[in-house]
């Protein structure tokens, strides 16, 4: 009898503290953890612009016709170039 009463007293109460599991799941895309988050103010510039590529201090090429996927996000789209 005493054991049943002690078990009721020692029963673990649910914890409603933040665990971070929801935030960790929102940082996943197709099972891969994303290590960046795009800022809210990231947007495509309204002016025409050009990308200059430098290697060892010399310009190797200038890109004016950027691919469509580079224009999707002004924040991380240029990483694929």
N, CA, C and O of each residue as an XYZ file, in Angstrom:
324
protein
N       0.813     -1.183      0.000
C       0.000      0.000      0.000
C       0.867      1.260      0.000
O       0.604      2.216     -0.729
N       1.903      1.235      0.835
C       2.773      2.398      0.918
C       3.523      2.615     -0.398
O       3.765      3.753     -0.801
N       3.879      1.543     -1.049
C       4.616      1.659     -2.308
C       3.763      2.333     -3.379
O       4.276      3.128     -4.166
N       2.485      2.028     -3.417
C       1.582      2.640     -4.398
C       1.401      4.124     -4.115
O       1.326      4.932     -5.041
N       1.330      4.482     -2.842
C       1.189      5.892     -2.474
C       2.460      6.675     -2.807
O       2.390      7.815     -3.267
N       3.612      6.064     -2.575
C       4.886      6.723     -2.884
C       5.055      6.885     -4.396
O       5.613      7.880     -4.860
N       4.576      5.917     -5.151
C       4.672      6.001     -6.609
C       3.826      7.151     -7.136
O       4.222      7.836     -8.079
N       2.669      7.363     -6.531
C       1.818      8.477     -6.943
C       2.477      9.814     -6.626
O       2.389     10.756     -7.413
N       3.135      9.897     -5.478
C       3.795     11.129     -5.069
C       5.007     11.431     -5.956
O       5.277     12.591     -6.266
N       5.730     10.395     -6.360
C       6.954     10.567     -7.140
C       6.705     10.646     -8.643
O       7.649     10.763     -9.425
N       5.451     10.584     -9.044
C       5.134     10.623    -10.471
C       5.650     11.931    -11.077
O       5.397     13.017    -10.556
N       6.360     11.804    -12.162
C       6.969     12.975    -12.805
C       5.897     13.829    -13.474
O       5.048     13.326    -14.210
N       5.956     15.100    -13.207
C       5.015     16.046    -13.791
C       5.492     16.452    -15.185
O       6.697     16.483    -15.433
N       4.570     16.762    -16.100
C       4.989     17.183    -17.441
C       5.717     18.523    -17.392
O       5.358     19.415    -16.624
N       6.738     18.642    -18.219
C       7.521     19.876    -18.296
C       7.138     20.605    -19.577
O       7.245     20.048    -20.670
N       6.697     21.835    -19.446
C       6.287     22.626    -20.598
C       7.324     23.684    -20.949
O       6.991     24.693    -21.569
N       8.573     23.466    -20.560
C       9.648     24.400    -20.877
C      10.032     24.254    -22.348
O       9.763     23.230    -22.974
N      10.660     25.289    -22.884
C      11.107     25.251    -24.272
C      12.273     24.285    -24.414
O      13.239     24.354    -23.654
N      12.183     23.389    -25.381
C      13.245     22.403    -25.572
C      14.118     22.716    -26.777
O      15.241     22.219    -26.867
N      13.629     23.522    -27.698
C      14.398     23.831    -28.895
C      14.176     22.840    -30.026
O      14.746     23.010    -31.103
N      13.374     21.822    -29.817
C      13.122     20.814    -30.856
C      12.384     21.409    -32.050
O      12.680     21.059    -33.193
N      11.431     22.299    -31.803
C      10.680     22.912    -32.894
C      11.592     23.805    -33.732
O      11.509     23.791    -34.961
N      12.451     24.572    -33.088
C      13.386     25.433    -33.813
C      14.377     24.602    -34.613
O      14.737     24.973    -35.729
N      14.818     23.491    -34.058
C      15.756     22.627    -34.779
C      15.096     22.027    -36.012
O      15.746     21.864    -37.044
N      13.826     21.700    -35.918
C      13.119     21.106    -37.055
C      12.847     22.136    -38.146
O      12.819     21.782    -39.325
N      12.646     23.396    -37.785
C      12.408     24.418    -38.802
C      13.680     24.771    -39.547
O      13.611     25.393    -40.608
N      14.846     24.392    -39.023
C      16.117     24.644    -39.694
C      16.524     23.471    -40.576
O      17.694     23.360    -40.941
N      15.590     22.599    -40.925
C      15.882     21.450    -41.782
C      15.123     21.586    -43.094
O      13.943     21.936    -43.115
N      15.821     21.304    -44.180
C      15.213     21.291    -45.505
C      15.569     19.956    -46.136
O      16.745     19.674    -46.367
N      14.578     19.142    -46.415
C      14.753     17.810    -46.998
C      15.731     16.964    -46.181
O      16.538     16.225    -46.743
N      15.656     17.076    -44.862
C      16.490     16.272    -43.979
C      17.880     16.811    -43.739
O      18.651     16.198    -43.000
N      18.229     17.939    -44.338
C      19.556     18.529    -44.171
C      19.424     19.768    -43.298
O      18.555     20.609    -43.531
N      20.286     19.880    -42.296
C      20.244     21.031    -41.404
C      20.795     22.254    -42.117
O      21.903     22.222    -42.653
N      20.025     23.325    -42.123
C      20.421     24.578    -42.760
C      21.189     25.391    -41.726
O      20.709     25.585    -40.609
N      22.385     25.870    -42.092
C      23.219     26.586    -41.137
C      23.125     28.094    -41.308
O      23.932     28.828    -40.738
N      22.173     28.562    -42.069
C      21.964     30.004    -42.214
C      20.469     30.267    -42.137
O      19.647     29.367    -42.314
N      20.152     31.478    -41.879
C      18.755     31.892    -41.959
C      18.712     33.211    -42.715
O      19.458     34.142    -42.410
N      17.848     33.275    -43.685
C      17.754     34.458    -44.526
C      17.089     35.592    -43.757
O      16.004     35.410    -43.205
N      17.726     36.761    -43.712
C      17.116     37.873    -42.983
C      15.839     38.354    -43.657
O      15.640     38.154    -44.855
N      14.990     38.984    -42.880
C      13.702     39.458    -43.382
C      13.893     40.523    -44.451
O      13.119     40.583    -45.406
N      14.913     41.364    -44.306
C      15.104     42.469    -45.242
C      15.804     42.048    -46.545
O      16.063     42.906    -47.389
N      16.115     40.768    -46.734
C      16.747     40.303    -47.967
C      15.747     40.392    -49.115
O      14.634     39.875    -49.015
N      16.136     41.038    -50.185
C      15.251     41.171    -51.345
C      16.097     41.422    -52.589
O      17.274     41.769    -52.493
N      15.497     41.247    -53.733
C      16.172     41.496    -55.002
C      16.317     43.002    -55.181
O      15.347     43.737    -54.997
N      17.505     43.473    -55.533
C      17.667     44.916    -55.723
C      16.860     45.406    -56.913
O      16.668     44.677    -57.887
N      16.386     46.651    -56.831
C      15.574     47.183    -57.919
C      16.433     47.817    -59.019
O      15.899     48.202    -60.059
N      17.732     47.933    -58.816
C      18.633     48.460    -59.839
C      19.355     47.311    -60.533
O      19.538     46.245    -59.945
N      19.766     47.525    -61.785
C      20.566     46.508    -62.468
C      21.962     46.521    -61.852
O      22.501     47.580    -61.532
N      22.525     45.357    -61.696
C      23.833     45.280    -61.085
C      24.673     44.227    -61.775
O      24.158     43.398    -62.526
N      25.962     44.264    -61.517
C      26.918     43.387    -62.178
C      27.807     42.754    -61.116
O      28.148     43.392    -60.120
N      28.176     41.509    -61.332
C      29.022     40.792    -60.394
C      30.413     40.649    -60.997
O      30.572     40.113    -62.093
N      31.411     41.130    -60.279
C      32.798     41.015    -60.713
C      33.468     39.914    -59.907
O      33.353     39.874    -58.682
N      34.175     39.011    -60.603
C      34.856     37.900    -59.946
C      36.350     38.175    -59.974
O      36.936     38.363    -61.040
N      36.966     38.198    -58.789
C      38.398     38.445    -58.665
C      39.084     37.199    -58.142
O      38.557     36.498    -57.278
N      40.280     36.928    -58.682
C      41.094     35.827    -58.194
C      42.535     36.302    -58.164
O      43.061     36.761    -59.178
N      43.167     36.196    -57.026
C      44.544     36.661    -56.824
C      44.699     38.131    -57.178
O      45.721     38.529    -57.736
N      43.710     38.931    -56.865
C      43.780     40.368    -57.090
C      43.498     40.805    -58.512
O      43.532     42.004    -58.788
N      43.221     39.886    -59.431
C      42.923     40.234    -60.820
C      41.487     39.835    -61.149
O      40.986     38.813    -60.680
N      40.844     40.656    -61.957
C      39.477     40.353    -62.352
C      39.493     39.236    -63.392
O      40.161     39.350    -64.419
N      38.759     38.162    -63.126
C      38.721     37.044    -64.062
C      37.546     37.151    -65.023
O      37.665     36.776    -66.189
N      36.422     37.656    -64.550
C      35.255     37.798    -65.424
C      34.238     38.727    -64.778
O      34.277     38.980    -63.574
N      33.348     39.218    -65.588
C      32.239     40.041    -65.105
C      30.953     39.387    -65.581
O      30.802     39.101    -66.769
N      30.033     39.151    -64.669
C      28.760     38.517    -65.024
C      27.670     39.566    -65.020
O      27.445     40.242    -64.016
N      27.004     39.695    -66.137
C      25.866     40.608    -66.195
C      24.562     39.844    -66.293
O      23.546     40.296    -65.765
N      24.564     38.704    -66.951
C      23.361     37.883    -67.072
C      23.425     36.786    -66.016
O      23.923     35.690    -66.278
N      22.928     37.080    -64.843
C      22.952     36.104    -63.768
C      21.843     35.085    -63.976
O      20.777     35.435    -64.482
N      22.071     33.832    -63.598
C      21.026     32.817    -63.751
C      19.838     33.130    -62.859
O      19.951     33.875    -61.885
N      18.697     32.550    -63.206
C      17.461     32.847    -62.481
C      17.554     32.477    -61.010
O      17.060     33.216    -60.157
N      18.181     31.341    -60.695
C      18.240     30.929    -59.294
C      19.080     31.876    -58.453
O      18.911     31.931    -57.234
N      19.984     32.624    -59.081
C      20.749     33.619    -58.335
C      19.885     34.823    -58.008
O      20.177     35.548    -57.058
N      18.832     35.051    -58.772
C      17.975     36.203    -58.537
C      16.842     35.886    -57.557
O      16.126     36.790    -57.126
N      16.679     34.619    -57.209
C      15.596     34.252    -56.307
C      15.812     34.868    -54.936
O      14.878     35.412    -54.346
N      17.016     34.788    -54.430
C      17.308     35.349    -53.124
C      18.534     36.233    -53.237
O      19.571     35.803    -53.743
N      18.423     37.448    -52.774
C      19.564     38.350    -52.812
C      20.551     38.014    -51.710
O      21.664     38.540    -51.698
N      20.166     37.155    -50.790
C      21.039     36.854    -49.657
C      21.962     35.680    -49.951
O      23.178     35.832    -49.832
N      21.441     34.515    -50.329
C      22.270     33.331    -50.520
C      22.315     32.854    -51.968
O      22.999     31.872    -52.255
N      21.627     33.495    -52.870
C      21.582     33.027    -54.247
C      22.911     33.110    -54.954
O      23.181     32.306    -55.846
N      23.747     34.054    -54.583
C      25.024     34.223    -55.263
C      26.050     33.192    -54.835
O      27.113     33.101    -55.449
N      25.767     32.416    -53.809
C      26.705     31.398    -53.356
C      26.859     30.292    -54.386
O      27.863     29.580    -54.378
N      25.893     30.133    -55.266
C      25.962     29.056    -56.254
C      26.761     29.437    -57.490
O      27.000     28.589    -58.349
N      27.175     30.684    -57.599
C      27.908     31.110    -58.792
C      29.333     30.654    -58.790
O      30.073     30.939    -59.731
